[in-house]
Amino acid sequence: MKVRVVPYKMASASARLFASALTQELGYKVWRGPYKIGKRNIFWGNPDGLNASKLDTFRTLLEHGVSIPDFTTDKSEAEQWVNTGSKVVCRKLLKASEGRGIVLATTLESLVQAPLYVKYVPKKKEFRVHVLGGEVILVQEKRKRRGSEADYQVRNHGDWVFCFNDIVEPDDLRKVGLDAVLAVCPETISGAVDVVWNKKHNKCYVLEVNSAPGLCPKSALIYAKFIKEKVDATDSV
């Protein structure tokens, strides 16, 4: 039975890379398109997860006991955080990515009106945990791009890149990542989780769950090799 990639949208660049890597590994053309009976359909992206706002995601994670930063929709509560010395991430957009719509408030004057306020967690490291079919298949660490004058507090894409090598994982990293995917994407149990690690408390916190994460050729190949192992194991039974 041949594999087929079912993307949440056909224009997804990561779905295209994934299908191309699967074609390379499986030795036949892997097509993208709607679900088909008689195929091994691999869903790329969870429409419900993708449409959910960051506030909905945080509420789901909280309900399932996943480690996340404190958050609120109440500006007065966010003001109390600032008054007690905490920084506050004001999320003006609930469905944005790559740092768009984020204002980091350190004073009451800089605390803008927003639908979501998140208490800033000081982070020593930031990771992305890739989960596919209920298994952690890849861990990357976000590091400053060489020569970049990067902001260490809001680590936006561009100045920061996800790396593959020499990664020292916190003890709870993989469990936190897997728990987050189980909470947000229970049907596919697949996604990539952005996690920060606080050195002082030696604890990981989930910031976001991506049901259709951006891939590069190397990560797409890792995904494809994992699928090939599963296909080979099934065909040998």
N, C-alpha and C positions, 0 to 999 in steps of 0.2 A: 504494500500500500504506500503510495507516494505522499511526500510531505507537501503541504500547501500553507503559505503564510496568509493569515487573515488580518490585515491591518485595520486600525481604527479609522484611518483615512489613507487613500491610495497615494497621496502626495508625500507621505512620511518618508523622509530620507533614511532614517534608521531602519525602517521596515525593508526598504530597497537594499540597503547594505546587508541586512540579515539574510534576505532571500538569495542574494548573490553569493554570500559565504556558504550558505547551505548547498547551492548549486555546485560550488567547488568541492565541498566535502562529500556530498552524496553521489556525485557523478551523473546527475540528470538535472534538467531545468526545473527549478523550484519556482512556481508561479505565485504571484500575489493576487488576491481577489476575495470575493465573498466566500462564506462557508460553503463547502461542497460535501455531500454524502459520498462515502467511499474513499475519502482522503484522510490523511493524518493532518487535521487542521491545527495550526499553531496560531493562537490569537496574539497579535502584537498591539498592545494597548487595551485598556479596560475603559470603554466609553463612559461608564458611570464614574470611575475614578478620575478620568480626565476632566469630566464636566464638573466634578465636585470642587467647591472653593477650598481655599486653604483653611478657612474657618471650619468647614464641614470635616476636612481631613483631621484637623486637630481634635475636634470633638469625638470623632471615631477612635482615634488613637488613645485619647483619654479614657473613653468608655472601655477599651480593651486593656487598660493598664500599661500601655507602652510609655517608655520614658520620653517625655517631651518637656520643653520649657513651659513656664507659666504663661498663660495668655488670658486676654479679656477683651470684651467689646466695649467696656465702660471706660471712658476717658478719665473719669475721676479716680478710678483704681490705678490706671497707668500713671496718673499724677502722683499718687502715693508712692509708687515704685521710684519715680524720679526723686521725690523728696527724701527717700531713704538711701539714695546713692546709687540706684540701679540705672542702667541705660535701657532704653525701650526702643524696640523695632516697631515703627509705625508702618503697617502694610496698607497703603492706600488702594491697592488693586488686589483682589482676592484670587484672580485667575491669571496672574502674570508669572513670568519666569525670568531667569538671569538677572535678578536684582531690580527689575523694573517696578516702580511704585513704592520702593522702600525708602523711608526716612529714619535715620538713627538719631533718636532724641537723647540728649544728655542734660537738658535744662527744660523747665516748664515752657519757656518761650519757643523752644524747638519742637515741642510735642504738638504735632499737627492733628487735625481731625482725620480719623481713619476708621474703617469698619473692623479692624483687627489690630490689637496691640500685643506684642510678644516680649516678655522680659528677656533681655539679652543675656546669653550664656557665654562667659569668657571661654574661648576655645584655644587649646594648644594645637589641635589637629582637626582636619575635616576629611571625611571619607565618603565614598559611594559604595554601597553594598549591593551587588547584583544577585537577585534571586530568580531562579527559573524552575518552575515545576516543584516548588517547595524546597529547593536546595540552593545554598549559596555557591555560586560558580565563579565569582570574581569579586575581589576587593581592590578598590583604587583609593589613592590618597590625593587630595587636592593640594597642589603646591604652586608657589608663585612662579610665574613665567620669568625666565632669565631676562634681566634688563628692565623688567616692569616696575613702575612705581605704584605698587599695588596697595589697596586698602586692606589691612589685616582684619578689620572688623566685619565688613560686608564683602565677602570674597566672590566677586562677580566673574562670570565667564569672560574670558579674554585675557585678563590680567592673571587669572589662575587657571591651571589645567589639571586634569585628572591623570595621575601617573600610575605605572604598573609595578615598578621595581622597588626593592628595599623597604618594604612596608612593615612596620611593627604595629600589630593590631592590639588595641585595648582588649581586655578579657571579655567584656560584655558586648563587643561590637557586632559579631555575627548573630547573636541571639536577639539583640535589639532590632537589627535589620530584618531578620526573618519574622519576628513578632509584628513588625510594622506592616509587612506585606500581607501576612495572614489577616490582619485587621482590615486593611483598605482594599485588598484585591483577593478576597477569599475564593473566588471561582477559579481564577487562573493560578493563584499563588505565585505570581511572577511580577517583578518590578525592580526598580533600582531605588535605594533609599539613601538620602543625604543625611549624614550623621556627623555631629560634632562631639569632640571629646574634651571634657574639662579635667585638666590635670590635677587641680587641687582636690577634687572629690573622686578622681579616678572613675568618672562616670560618662556614659554616652547619652546623647539626646538626639532624637529624630527631629529633623527640620522639614522634611518633605519626602513624599513617595511618588515616584515617576513610573507609571504603568507602561510607558513607551519611551524609555530613556534614549537620549542621543548616543549613537555608537560611532566609533571610528573603525577602520578596517581590522585592527588588531582585536578589539573587543567583540566585533561581529563574528570573527573567526572563532573566538572562545565560545560564544553562544552556539555557533554551528557545530563545533566539535562535541559539545555536550549533547546536542540533539542527536548527532550521528551515533554516539555511544548508546543512547536510549533506543534508537531505531534498530541498531545491530543486535542489542540484547533482546528486544521484542521478536525480531525476525528469527533469532536462533532457538526460540522456545518451540 
